[in-house]
């Protein structure tokens, strides 16, 4: 398991593949140009029919236009790419791509729905671990005093919501179940933000490490107010100082188009 912690001012920017080249080549080039501390993958995505055929034939890059990011990507308060994914979740920086201050968690916002179009930077279509301090998991959990008929799955009543301490999420349940079937070897790319800083957890696909619950527990230990998971399995990737510490599978390297670059500023 690879863990990156930045507890100081930092820059966060999207990394886009627009050329017909492998995503690993884009990442290597951009990292050098921008002097990023590290880069990870982001959005879940789909492919056009032509893109799927291309990916299955040889190890050559698929044109970026054939990849369909699931969830909207916003940069400098402009939606740049991606489809609506209003049943999934987003994380976004409100005012600036340079993140500083006494409380990093207030610089960011998270929630269900599409990425706010006025974000400085934001990504949608994500999985939720912790949103605005509320945990997400397999089912709704309530503190003492909740109505006896409070539901375990789905949106609670307004009365029950007052007692909610964990919200159910189908995306969490699906990802977690798939991970369990594979002995917790499913690749994971996750991001958490606390008052003190930003925390990135990446697991190489096929390496038996942490369950999704354990990743969430790590973010809880760090007192993260926001925590999400990005595209996993063999999409998971982390590049740092000229090396891929977690590398994407062949087809994902051919088709991935979006990452996040992080740079320590102090």
N, C-alpha and C positions, 0 to 999 in steps of 0.2 A: 504494500500500500504506500502510495506516494502522498505526502502531505506538505503543502506549502502554506506558510503563514506570513502575512504582511501586517504588522502592527505599527505602521507609519503611513505617511501620505503616499498615495499611489495614483497612477494613471491607468485607466481601463478603456480599451478601444476594440472595436470589431476588426477581425482579420478576414478579408474576402478573397476567395479564388475567383477570378474572372477569366483568366487565360485557360487554354486547353492544356493544362499541366496537372501533375499529381498534386494533391493537397499538401503532401510532405514537402514538395519543392516550393510551393507558395509560402508555407510556414517558415522554412529555412531562410528564404530570401527576405521576407518581411521582418523576421526577428532580427536579422543583421541590420537591416535598414533603419528600423525603429528602436533598436537596442532594448527590446522587451526583456524583462526578467524571465518570463515564461509564457507559453501559449497553450491553451486547451481547446478542445472541440466544444461545440455548443448544441445547436438545434437538432432535434429529431427531424428526419426528412424523408421524402418519398422521391421516386423517379418517374419520369415520363416513360411511356412504353419503349420509345427509342433509346432512352437512357438505360433501361434495364437490359435490353438486347446488347447494347454497347458494352456494358459492364461485364457481361457474361463471356465476351469474346476477347480474350487476351488481356495483358496487363498494360493497358494504355489509358490515358486520362479520358474521361467522358466530359463533353462540353458542359460548362457550368450551367447553361440555360436548361439542361435536361434534369437538373436537381430542383426539387420543390421543397424549400424549407417549411416545416410545419410550425406555425407561430410567427408572429410579426417581429421583425428586427427594426428597431428605431435608433437613429444616430443623429445627433445634433438637431433634435426635435423634428425629424422628418422620417416617416416610414420608408424604409429602403427596400425590403423584400419580405417574403413569407406570406403564408395564407392565414386567414383567421382561424384561431383555435380557442374560442371563448369558453370552452368547457375545461380547458387546461389552465396553466398558471404562468405567471410572468414574474420577472425581477427587473428592476430598472433603477438607474440613478436619476434623480429628479432634475438637478440643476447643472451639473458639470461632469465631464469625464475625468477631471482631476478631483480626487476624493481626499478631503482633509477635514479636520475639525476635531472637536472633543468627543463626538459620538458618531461613529461611522454608520451605525444602524439608521440614523435619521437622514443620512444622505440618500439612502435607498428606500424603495417601496416595493412591496410584493403583494400579490393577490390573484384571484381567479379572473379569467377573461383575457382579452387582448391587451398587449402592451400599450400603455398610454402614449398617444401620438406626440405628446409634448415632452417626452423624456429626453434627457441628454444622451442616454444610451439605455437600451432595454431589449430583452429577449423574451419571447413568448413560446407557448406550446410545451412548457416544461412540466416536470413532476414536482410535487410539493413535499417537503419534509417539515419545515416550520415556516409559517407565514405570519408576519406581524406578531410573533410570540406564541402563536397557536400551533401545536403539533398536528401533523397529519399522519394517518395510519390506516389499518385495516377497517376500523369501525369507530363510531362515535363513542367517546368516553366522557363521563360527567362527574363533577364533584358532588359531594353529599348535598342532598336537598333538591335534586333534579326531579321533575315530574316522573311518576312511575311508568308512564307510557312513552317516555322519550325514546325516539327511534335510534337504532344502532347503525343504520346506513342512510345516507342522503342528508338533505337539508333539514335540520331540526326546526321545531316550532320556535317562535320568537321567545316564548317562555323558557323552553328547554335550552335555548342558545346561551342564556345567561350563565348556565352551569357547565358549559362545554369546556373540556380541557384537551380533547383530541377530536379532530374532524376526520370522517371517513374519506377515502380517496380511491377510486377505481384504478387510477394510474399507478399509485403506490402499490396497491394489492397485486396488480398484474406484474409489475416489474419485480416485486419481492418474491412472488410465486415462481417466476421464471428463474430468478437467481437461486432459489432454494433447490429447484430441480437440478441445477447444475453445480450443486455443492458450494454455493456462494462464490463461484468462479466467474460470474458474469462481470464483464468490464463495467466500471462505474466512473462517471465524471460528475462531481458534486461541488457546490459552492455554498459557503455560509458566511454571514456577515453579523458581527456583534458590535457592541459599543467600541471595543478596542481595536478591531481590525477585520481583515478578510481572510478566509480559510478555504483552501482548495484541497479536495481529496480525489485522487485518481487511482483506479485499480486497473492494471493490465488485464485484458480479457484472457481467461484461462488460468489465471493465477488465484489460488484459493486464499482469500483474505477475509474481508469483513462482509457481513450481511448488511442489507439496507438498514436494518434496525441499528446495527452497531455504528454505521456512519452517522445516523441521526443522533445516537447517544454521544458521539464525539462532538457534534455541533452543539448539543445541549450542554456538555461540559464546558464548552467555550462560551456559553451564554449567548448563542446566536439568536437574533431576533428574526432573521430571514435565512432560510436554507432551502436549496432546490437541487434536483438532479437533472442533468442534461442527457443527451443521447448516450446510451451505454453499449454494452456488448463489445464487438470489435470495432465500434466507432470511437471508443475512448482513446484519448491521446493527450500526452503532455510532452512539450518540447522545452528544453532549457539549455542554454549555453552550448549550442551546436549539437545536441544529442536528443534523441527521442527516448525519454525515460519510460513512456508507454506509447506503443506504436499501433496504428490502425491496421486492420486487416486489408488485404489487397484490394478488394472491391470498394471498401470504404475510402481508401486512399485515392481511388480513381474518381469517386463521386462526391465526397464531402466538399462543401464550399464556404463554410463559416466557422470561425474560431473566435476566441477572445485573447487579446494580448494584455498582459499586466506588466507594469513597470513601477518599481519602487522609486520614490522621489526623495526620500530622506532616510 
